Amino acid sequence: LITIDATYCEQATDRDFCRLIEHELYHIGVERDEDGEPIYSDNTGLPKHYLAGHDVEVFFGETKRWGADENVKRLVEIAKQAPFVSETSMAACCGTCVIG
């Protein structure tokens, strides 16, 4: 179950809305066994899920005082790259934009 604030979505740009949805979808984790295979429910036969945490959870002050840990360093390197989704491709994804 994902809960989304309709008030935010109503005023969000297409890019911000898509970013929000992707962020929330990243929270959906699939439970895996020691071999990395999905674990299935005995009741439903469907994969078992869990609420996945963020890749990086840190306070600015913590990083300022103690320095960047490996996850923060990785995030910094990723942030230096251009995003995969450009404004042009964002408009092309939107059915309303394509019709209009």
C-alpha atoms as a printed R data frame, in Angstrom:
    type eleno elety resid chain resno      x       y       z
1   ATOM     1    CA   LEU     A     1  0.000   0.000   0.000
2   ATOM     2    CA   ILE     A     2  1.361   3.392  -0.995
3   ATOM     3    CA   THR     A     3 -0.210   6.571   0.357
4   ATOM     4    CA   ILE     A     4  0.171   9.677  -1.789
5   ATOM     5    CA   ASP     A     5 -0.872  13.220  -0.806
6   ATOM     6    CA   ALA     A     6 -3.393  14.335  -3.442
7   ATOM     7    CA   THR     A     7 -2.883  17.999  -2.533
8   ATOM     8    CA   TYR     A     8  0.822  17.714  -3.352
9   ATOM     9    CA   CYS     A     9  0.144  15.764  -6.557
10  ATOM    10    CA   GLU     A    10 -2.338  18.369  -7.754
11  ATOM    11    CA   GLN     A    11  0.325  21.099  -7.740
12  ATOM    12    CA   ALA     A    12  3.378  18.961  -8.602
13  ATOM    13    CA   THR     A    13  5.069  19.211 -11.976
14  ATOM    14    CA   ASP     A    14  5.066  16.060 -14.120
15  ATOM    15    CA   ARG     A    15  8.712  15.527 -13.194
16  ATOM    16    CA   ASP     A    16  8.100  15.950  -9.444
17  ATOM    17    CA   PHE     A    17  5.081  13.636  -9.558
18  ATOM    18    CA   CYS     A    18  7.008  10.903 -11.396
19  ATOM    19    CA   ARG     A    19  9.925  11.324  -9.007
20  ATOM    20    CA   LEU     A    20  7.585  10.940  -6.013
21  ATOM    21    CA   ILE     A    21  5.979   7.784  -7.416
22  ATOM    22    CA   GLU     A    22  9.372   6.241  -8.205
23  ATOM    23    CA   HIS     A    23 10.618   7.120  -4.710
24  ATOM    24    CA   GLU     A    24  7.638   5.398  -3.117
25  ATOM    25    CA   LEU     A    25  8.021   2.330  -5.369
26  ATOM    26    CA   TYR     A    26 11.645   1.982  -4.213
27  ATOM    27    CA   HIS     A    27 10.246   1.393  -0.711
28  ATOM    28    CA   ILE     A    28  8.697  -1.888  -1.908
29  ATOM    29    CA   GLY     A    29 11.191  -4.648  -1.224
30  ATOM    30    CA   VAL     A    30 10.841  -8.349  -2.026
31  ATOM    31    CA   GLU     A    31 11.954 -10.733   0.714
32  ATOM    32    CA   ARG     A    32 14.712 -13.080  -0.456
33  ATOM    33    CA   ASP     A    33 16.253 -16.277   0.874
34  ATOM    34    CA   GLU     A    34 19.967 -16.869   1.478
35  ATOM    35    CA   ASP     A    35 20.433 -17.661  -2.244
36  ATOM    36    CA   GLY     A    36 18.792 -14.402  -3.319
37  ATOM    37    CA   GLU     A    37 15.617 -16.090  -4.535
38  ATOM    38    CA   PRO     A    38 12.238 -14.472  -3.763
39  ATOM    39    CA   ILE     A    39 10.332 -15.884  -0.791
40  ATOM    40    CA   TYR     A    40  6.699 -16.706  -1.555
41  ATOM    41    CA   SER     A    41  3.718 -16.666   0.776
42  ATOM    42    CA   ASP     A    42  2.264 -20.072   1.637
43  ATOM    43    CA   ASN     A    43 -1.205 -18.480   1.685
44  ATOM    44    CA   THR     A    44 -1.209 -16.503  -1.558
45  ATOM    45    CA   GLY     A    45  1.681 -17.909  -3.580
46  ATOM    46    CA   LEU     A    46  2.810 -14.326  -4.208
47  ATOM    47    CA   PRO     A    47  6.202 -12.876  -3.271
48  ATOM    48    CA   LYS     A    48  6.491 -11.563   0.278
49  ATOM    49    CA   HIS     A    49  7.221  -7.843   0.545
50  ATOM    50    CA   TYR     A    50  8.747  -5.540   3.129
51  ATOM    51    CA   LEU     A    51  9.168  -1.793   3.576
52  ATOM    52    CA   ALA     A    52 12.642  -0.976   2.241
53  ATOM    53    CA   GLY     A    53 14.560   1.881   3.852
54  ATOM    54    CA   HIS     A    54 16.442   4.628   2.066
55  ATOM    55    CA   ASP     A    55 19.858   3.913   0.534
56  ATOM    56    CA   VAL     A    56 21.370   6.835   2.436
57  ATOM    57    CA   GLU     A    57 20.100   8.096   5.788
58  ATOM    58    CA   VAL     A    58 22.324  10.765   7.277
59  ATOM    59    CA   PHE     A    59 22.161  14.239   8.800
60  ATOM    60    CA   PHE     A    60 24.099  17.131   7.263
61  ATOM    61    CA   GLY     A    61 25.675  17.880  10.662
62  ATOM    62    CA   GLU     A    62 26.808  14.271  11.028
63  ATOM    63    CA   THR     A    63 28.590  14.383   7.672
64  ATOM    64    CA   LYS     A    64 30.053  17.812   8.458
65  ATOM    65    CA   ARG     A    65 31.455  16.575  11.780
66  ATOM    66    CA   TRP     A    66 32.549  13.048  10.856
67  ATOM    67    CA   GLY     A    67 32.911  13.119   7.079
68  ATOM    68    CA   ALA     A    68 31.104  11.197   4.374
69  ATOM    69    CA   ASP     A    69 30.638   7.459   4.787
70  ATOM    70    CA   GLU     A    70 30.752   5.134   1.766
71  ATOM    71    CA   ASN     A    71 27.023   5.552   1.015
72  ATOM    72    CA   VAL     A    72 27.278   9.347   1.037
73  ATOM    73    CA   LYS     A    73 30.387   9.212  -1.179
74  ATOM    74    CA   ARG     A    74 28.511   6.984  -3.622
75  ATOM    75    CA   LEU     A    75 25.541   9.363  -3.622
76  ATOM    76    CA   VAL     A    76 27.842  12.316  -4.343
77  ATOM    77    CA   GLU     A    77 29.351  10.492  -7.339
78  ATOM    78    CA   ILE     A    78 25.886   9.617  -8.661
79  ATOM    79    CA   ALA     A    79 24.716  13.222  -8.193
80  ATOM    80    CA   LYS     A    80 27.598  14.481 -10.364
81  ATOM    81    CA   GLN     A    81 26.147  12.639 -13.376
82  ATOM    82    CA   ALA     A    82 23.419  14.003 -15.626
83  ATOM    83    CA   PRO     A    83 20.001  12.537 -14.823
84  ATOM    84    CA   PHE     A    84 18.762   9.668 -16.991
85  ATOM    85    CA   VAL     A    85 15.424  11.429 -17.512
86  ATOM    86    CA   SER     A    86 15.581  14.731 -19.383
87  ATOM    87    CA   GLU     A    87 12.791  17.304 -19.599
88  ATOM    88    CA   THR     A    88 12.291  16.301 -23.256
89  ATOM    89    CA   SER     A    89 11.879  12.613 -22.463
90  ATOM    90    CA   MET     A    90  9.621  13.540 -19.527
91  ATOM    91    CA   ALA     A    91  7.233  15.344 -21.881
92  ATOM    92    CA   ALA     A    92  7.315  12.382 -24.297
93  ATOM    93    CA   CYS     A    93  6.303   9.998 -21.473
94  ATOM    94    CA   CYS     A    94  3.226  11.985 -20.611
95  ATOM    95    CA   GLY     A    95  0.169  10.843 -22.545
96  ATOM    96    CA   THR     A    96 -1.476  14.235 -22.090
97  ATOM    97    CA   CYS     A    97  1.581  16.061 -23.468
98  ATOM    98    CA   VAL     A    98  1.741  13.785 -26.515
99  ATOM    99    CA   ILE     A    99 -1.963  14.304 -27.295
100 ATOM   100    CA   GLY     A   100 -1.804  18.079 -26.751
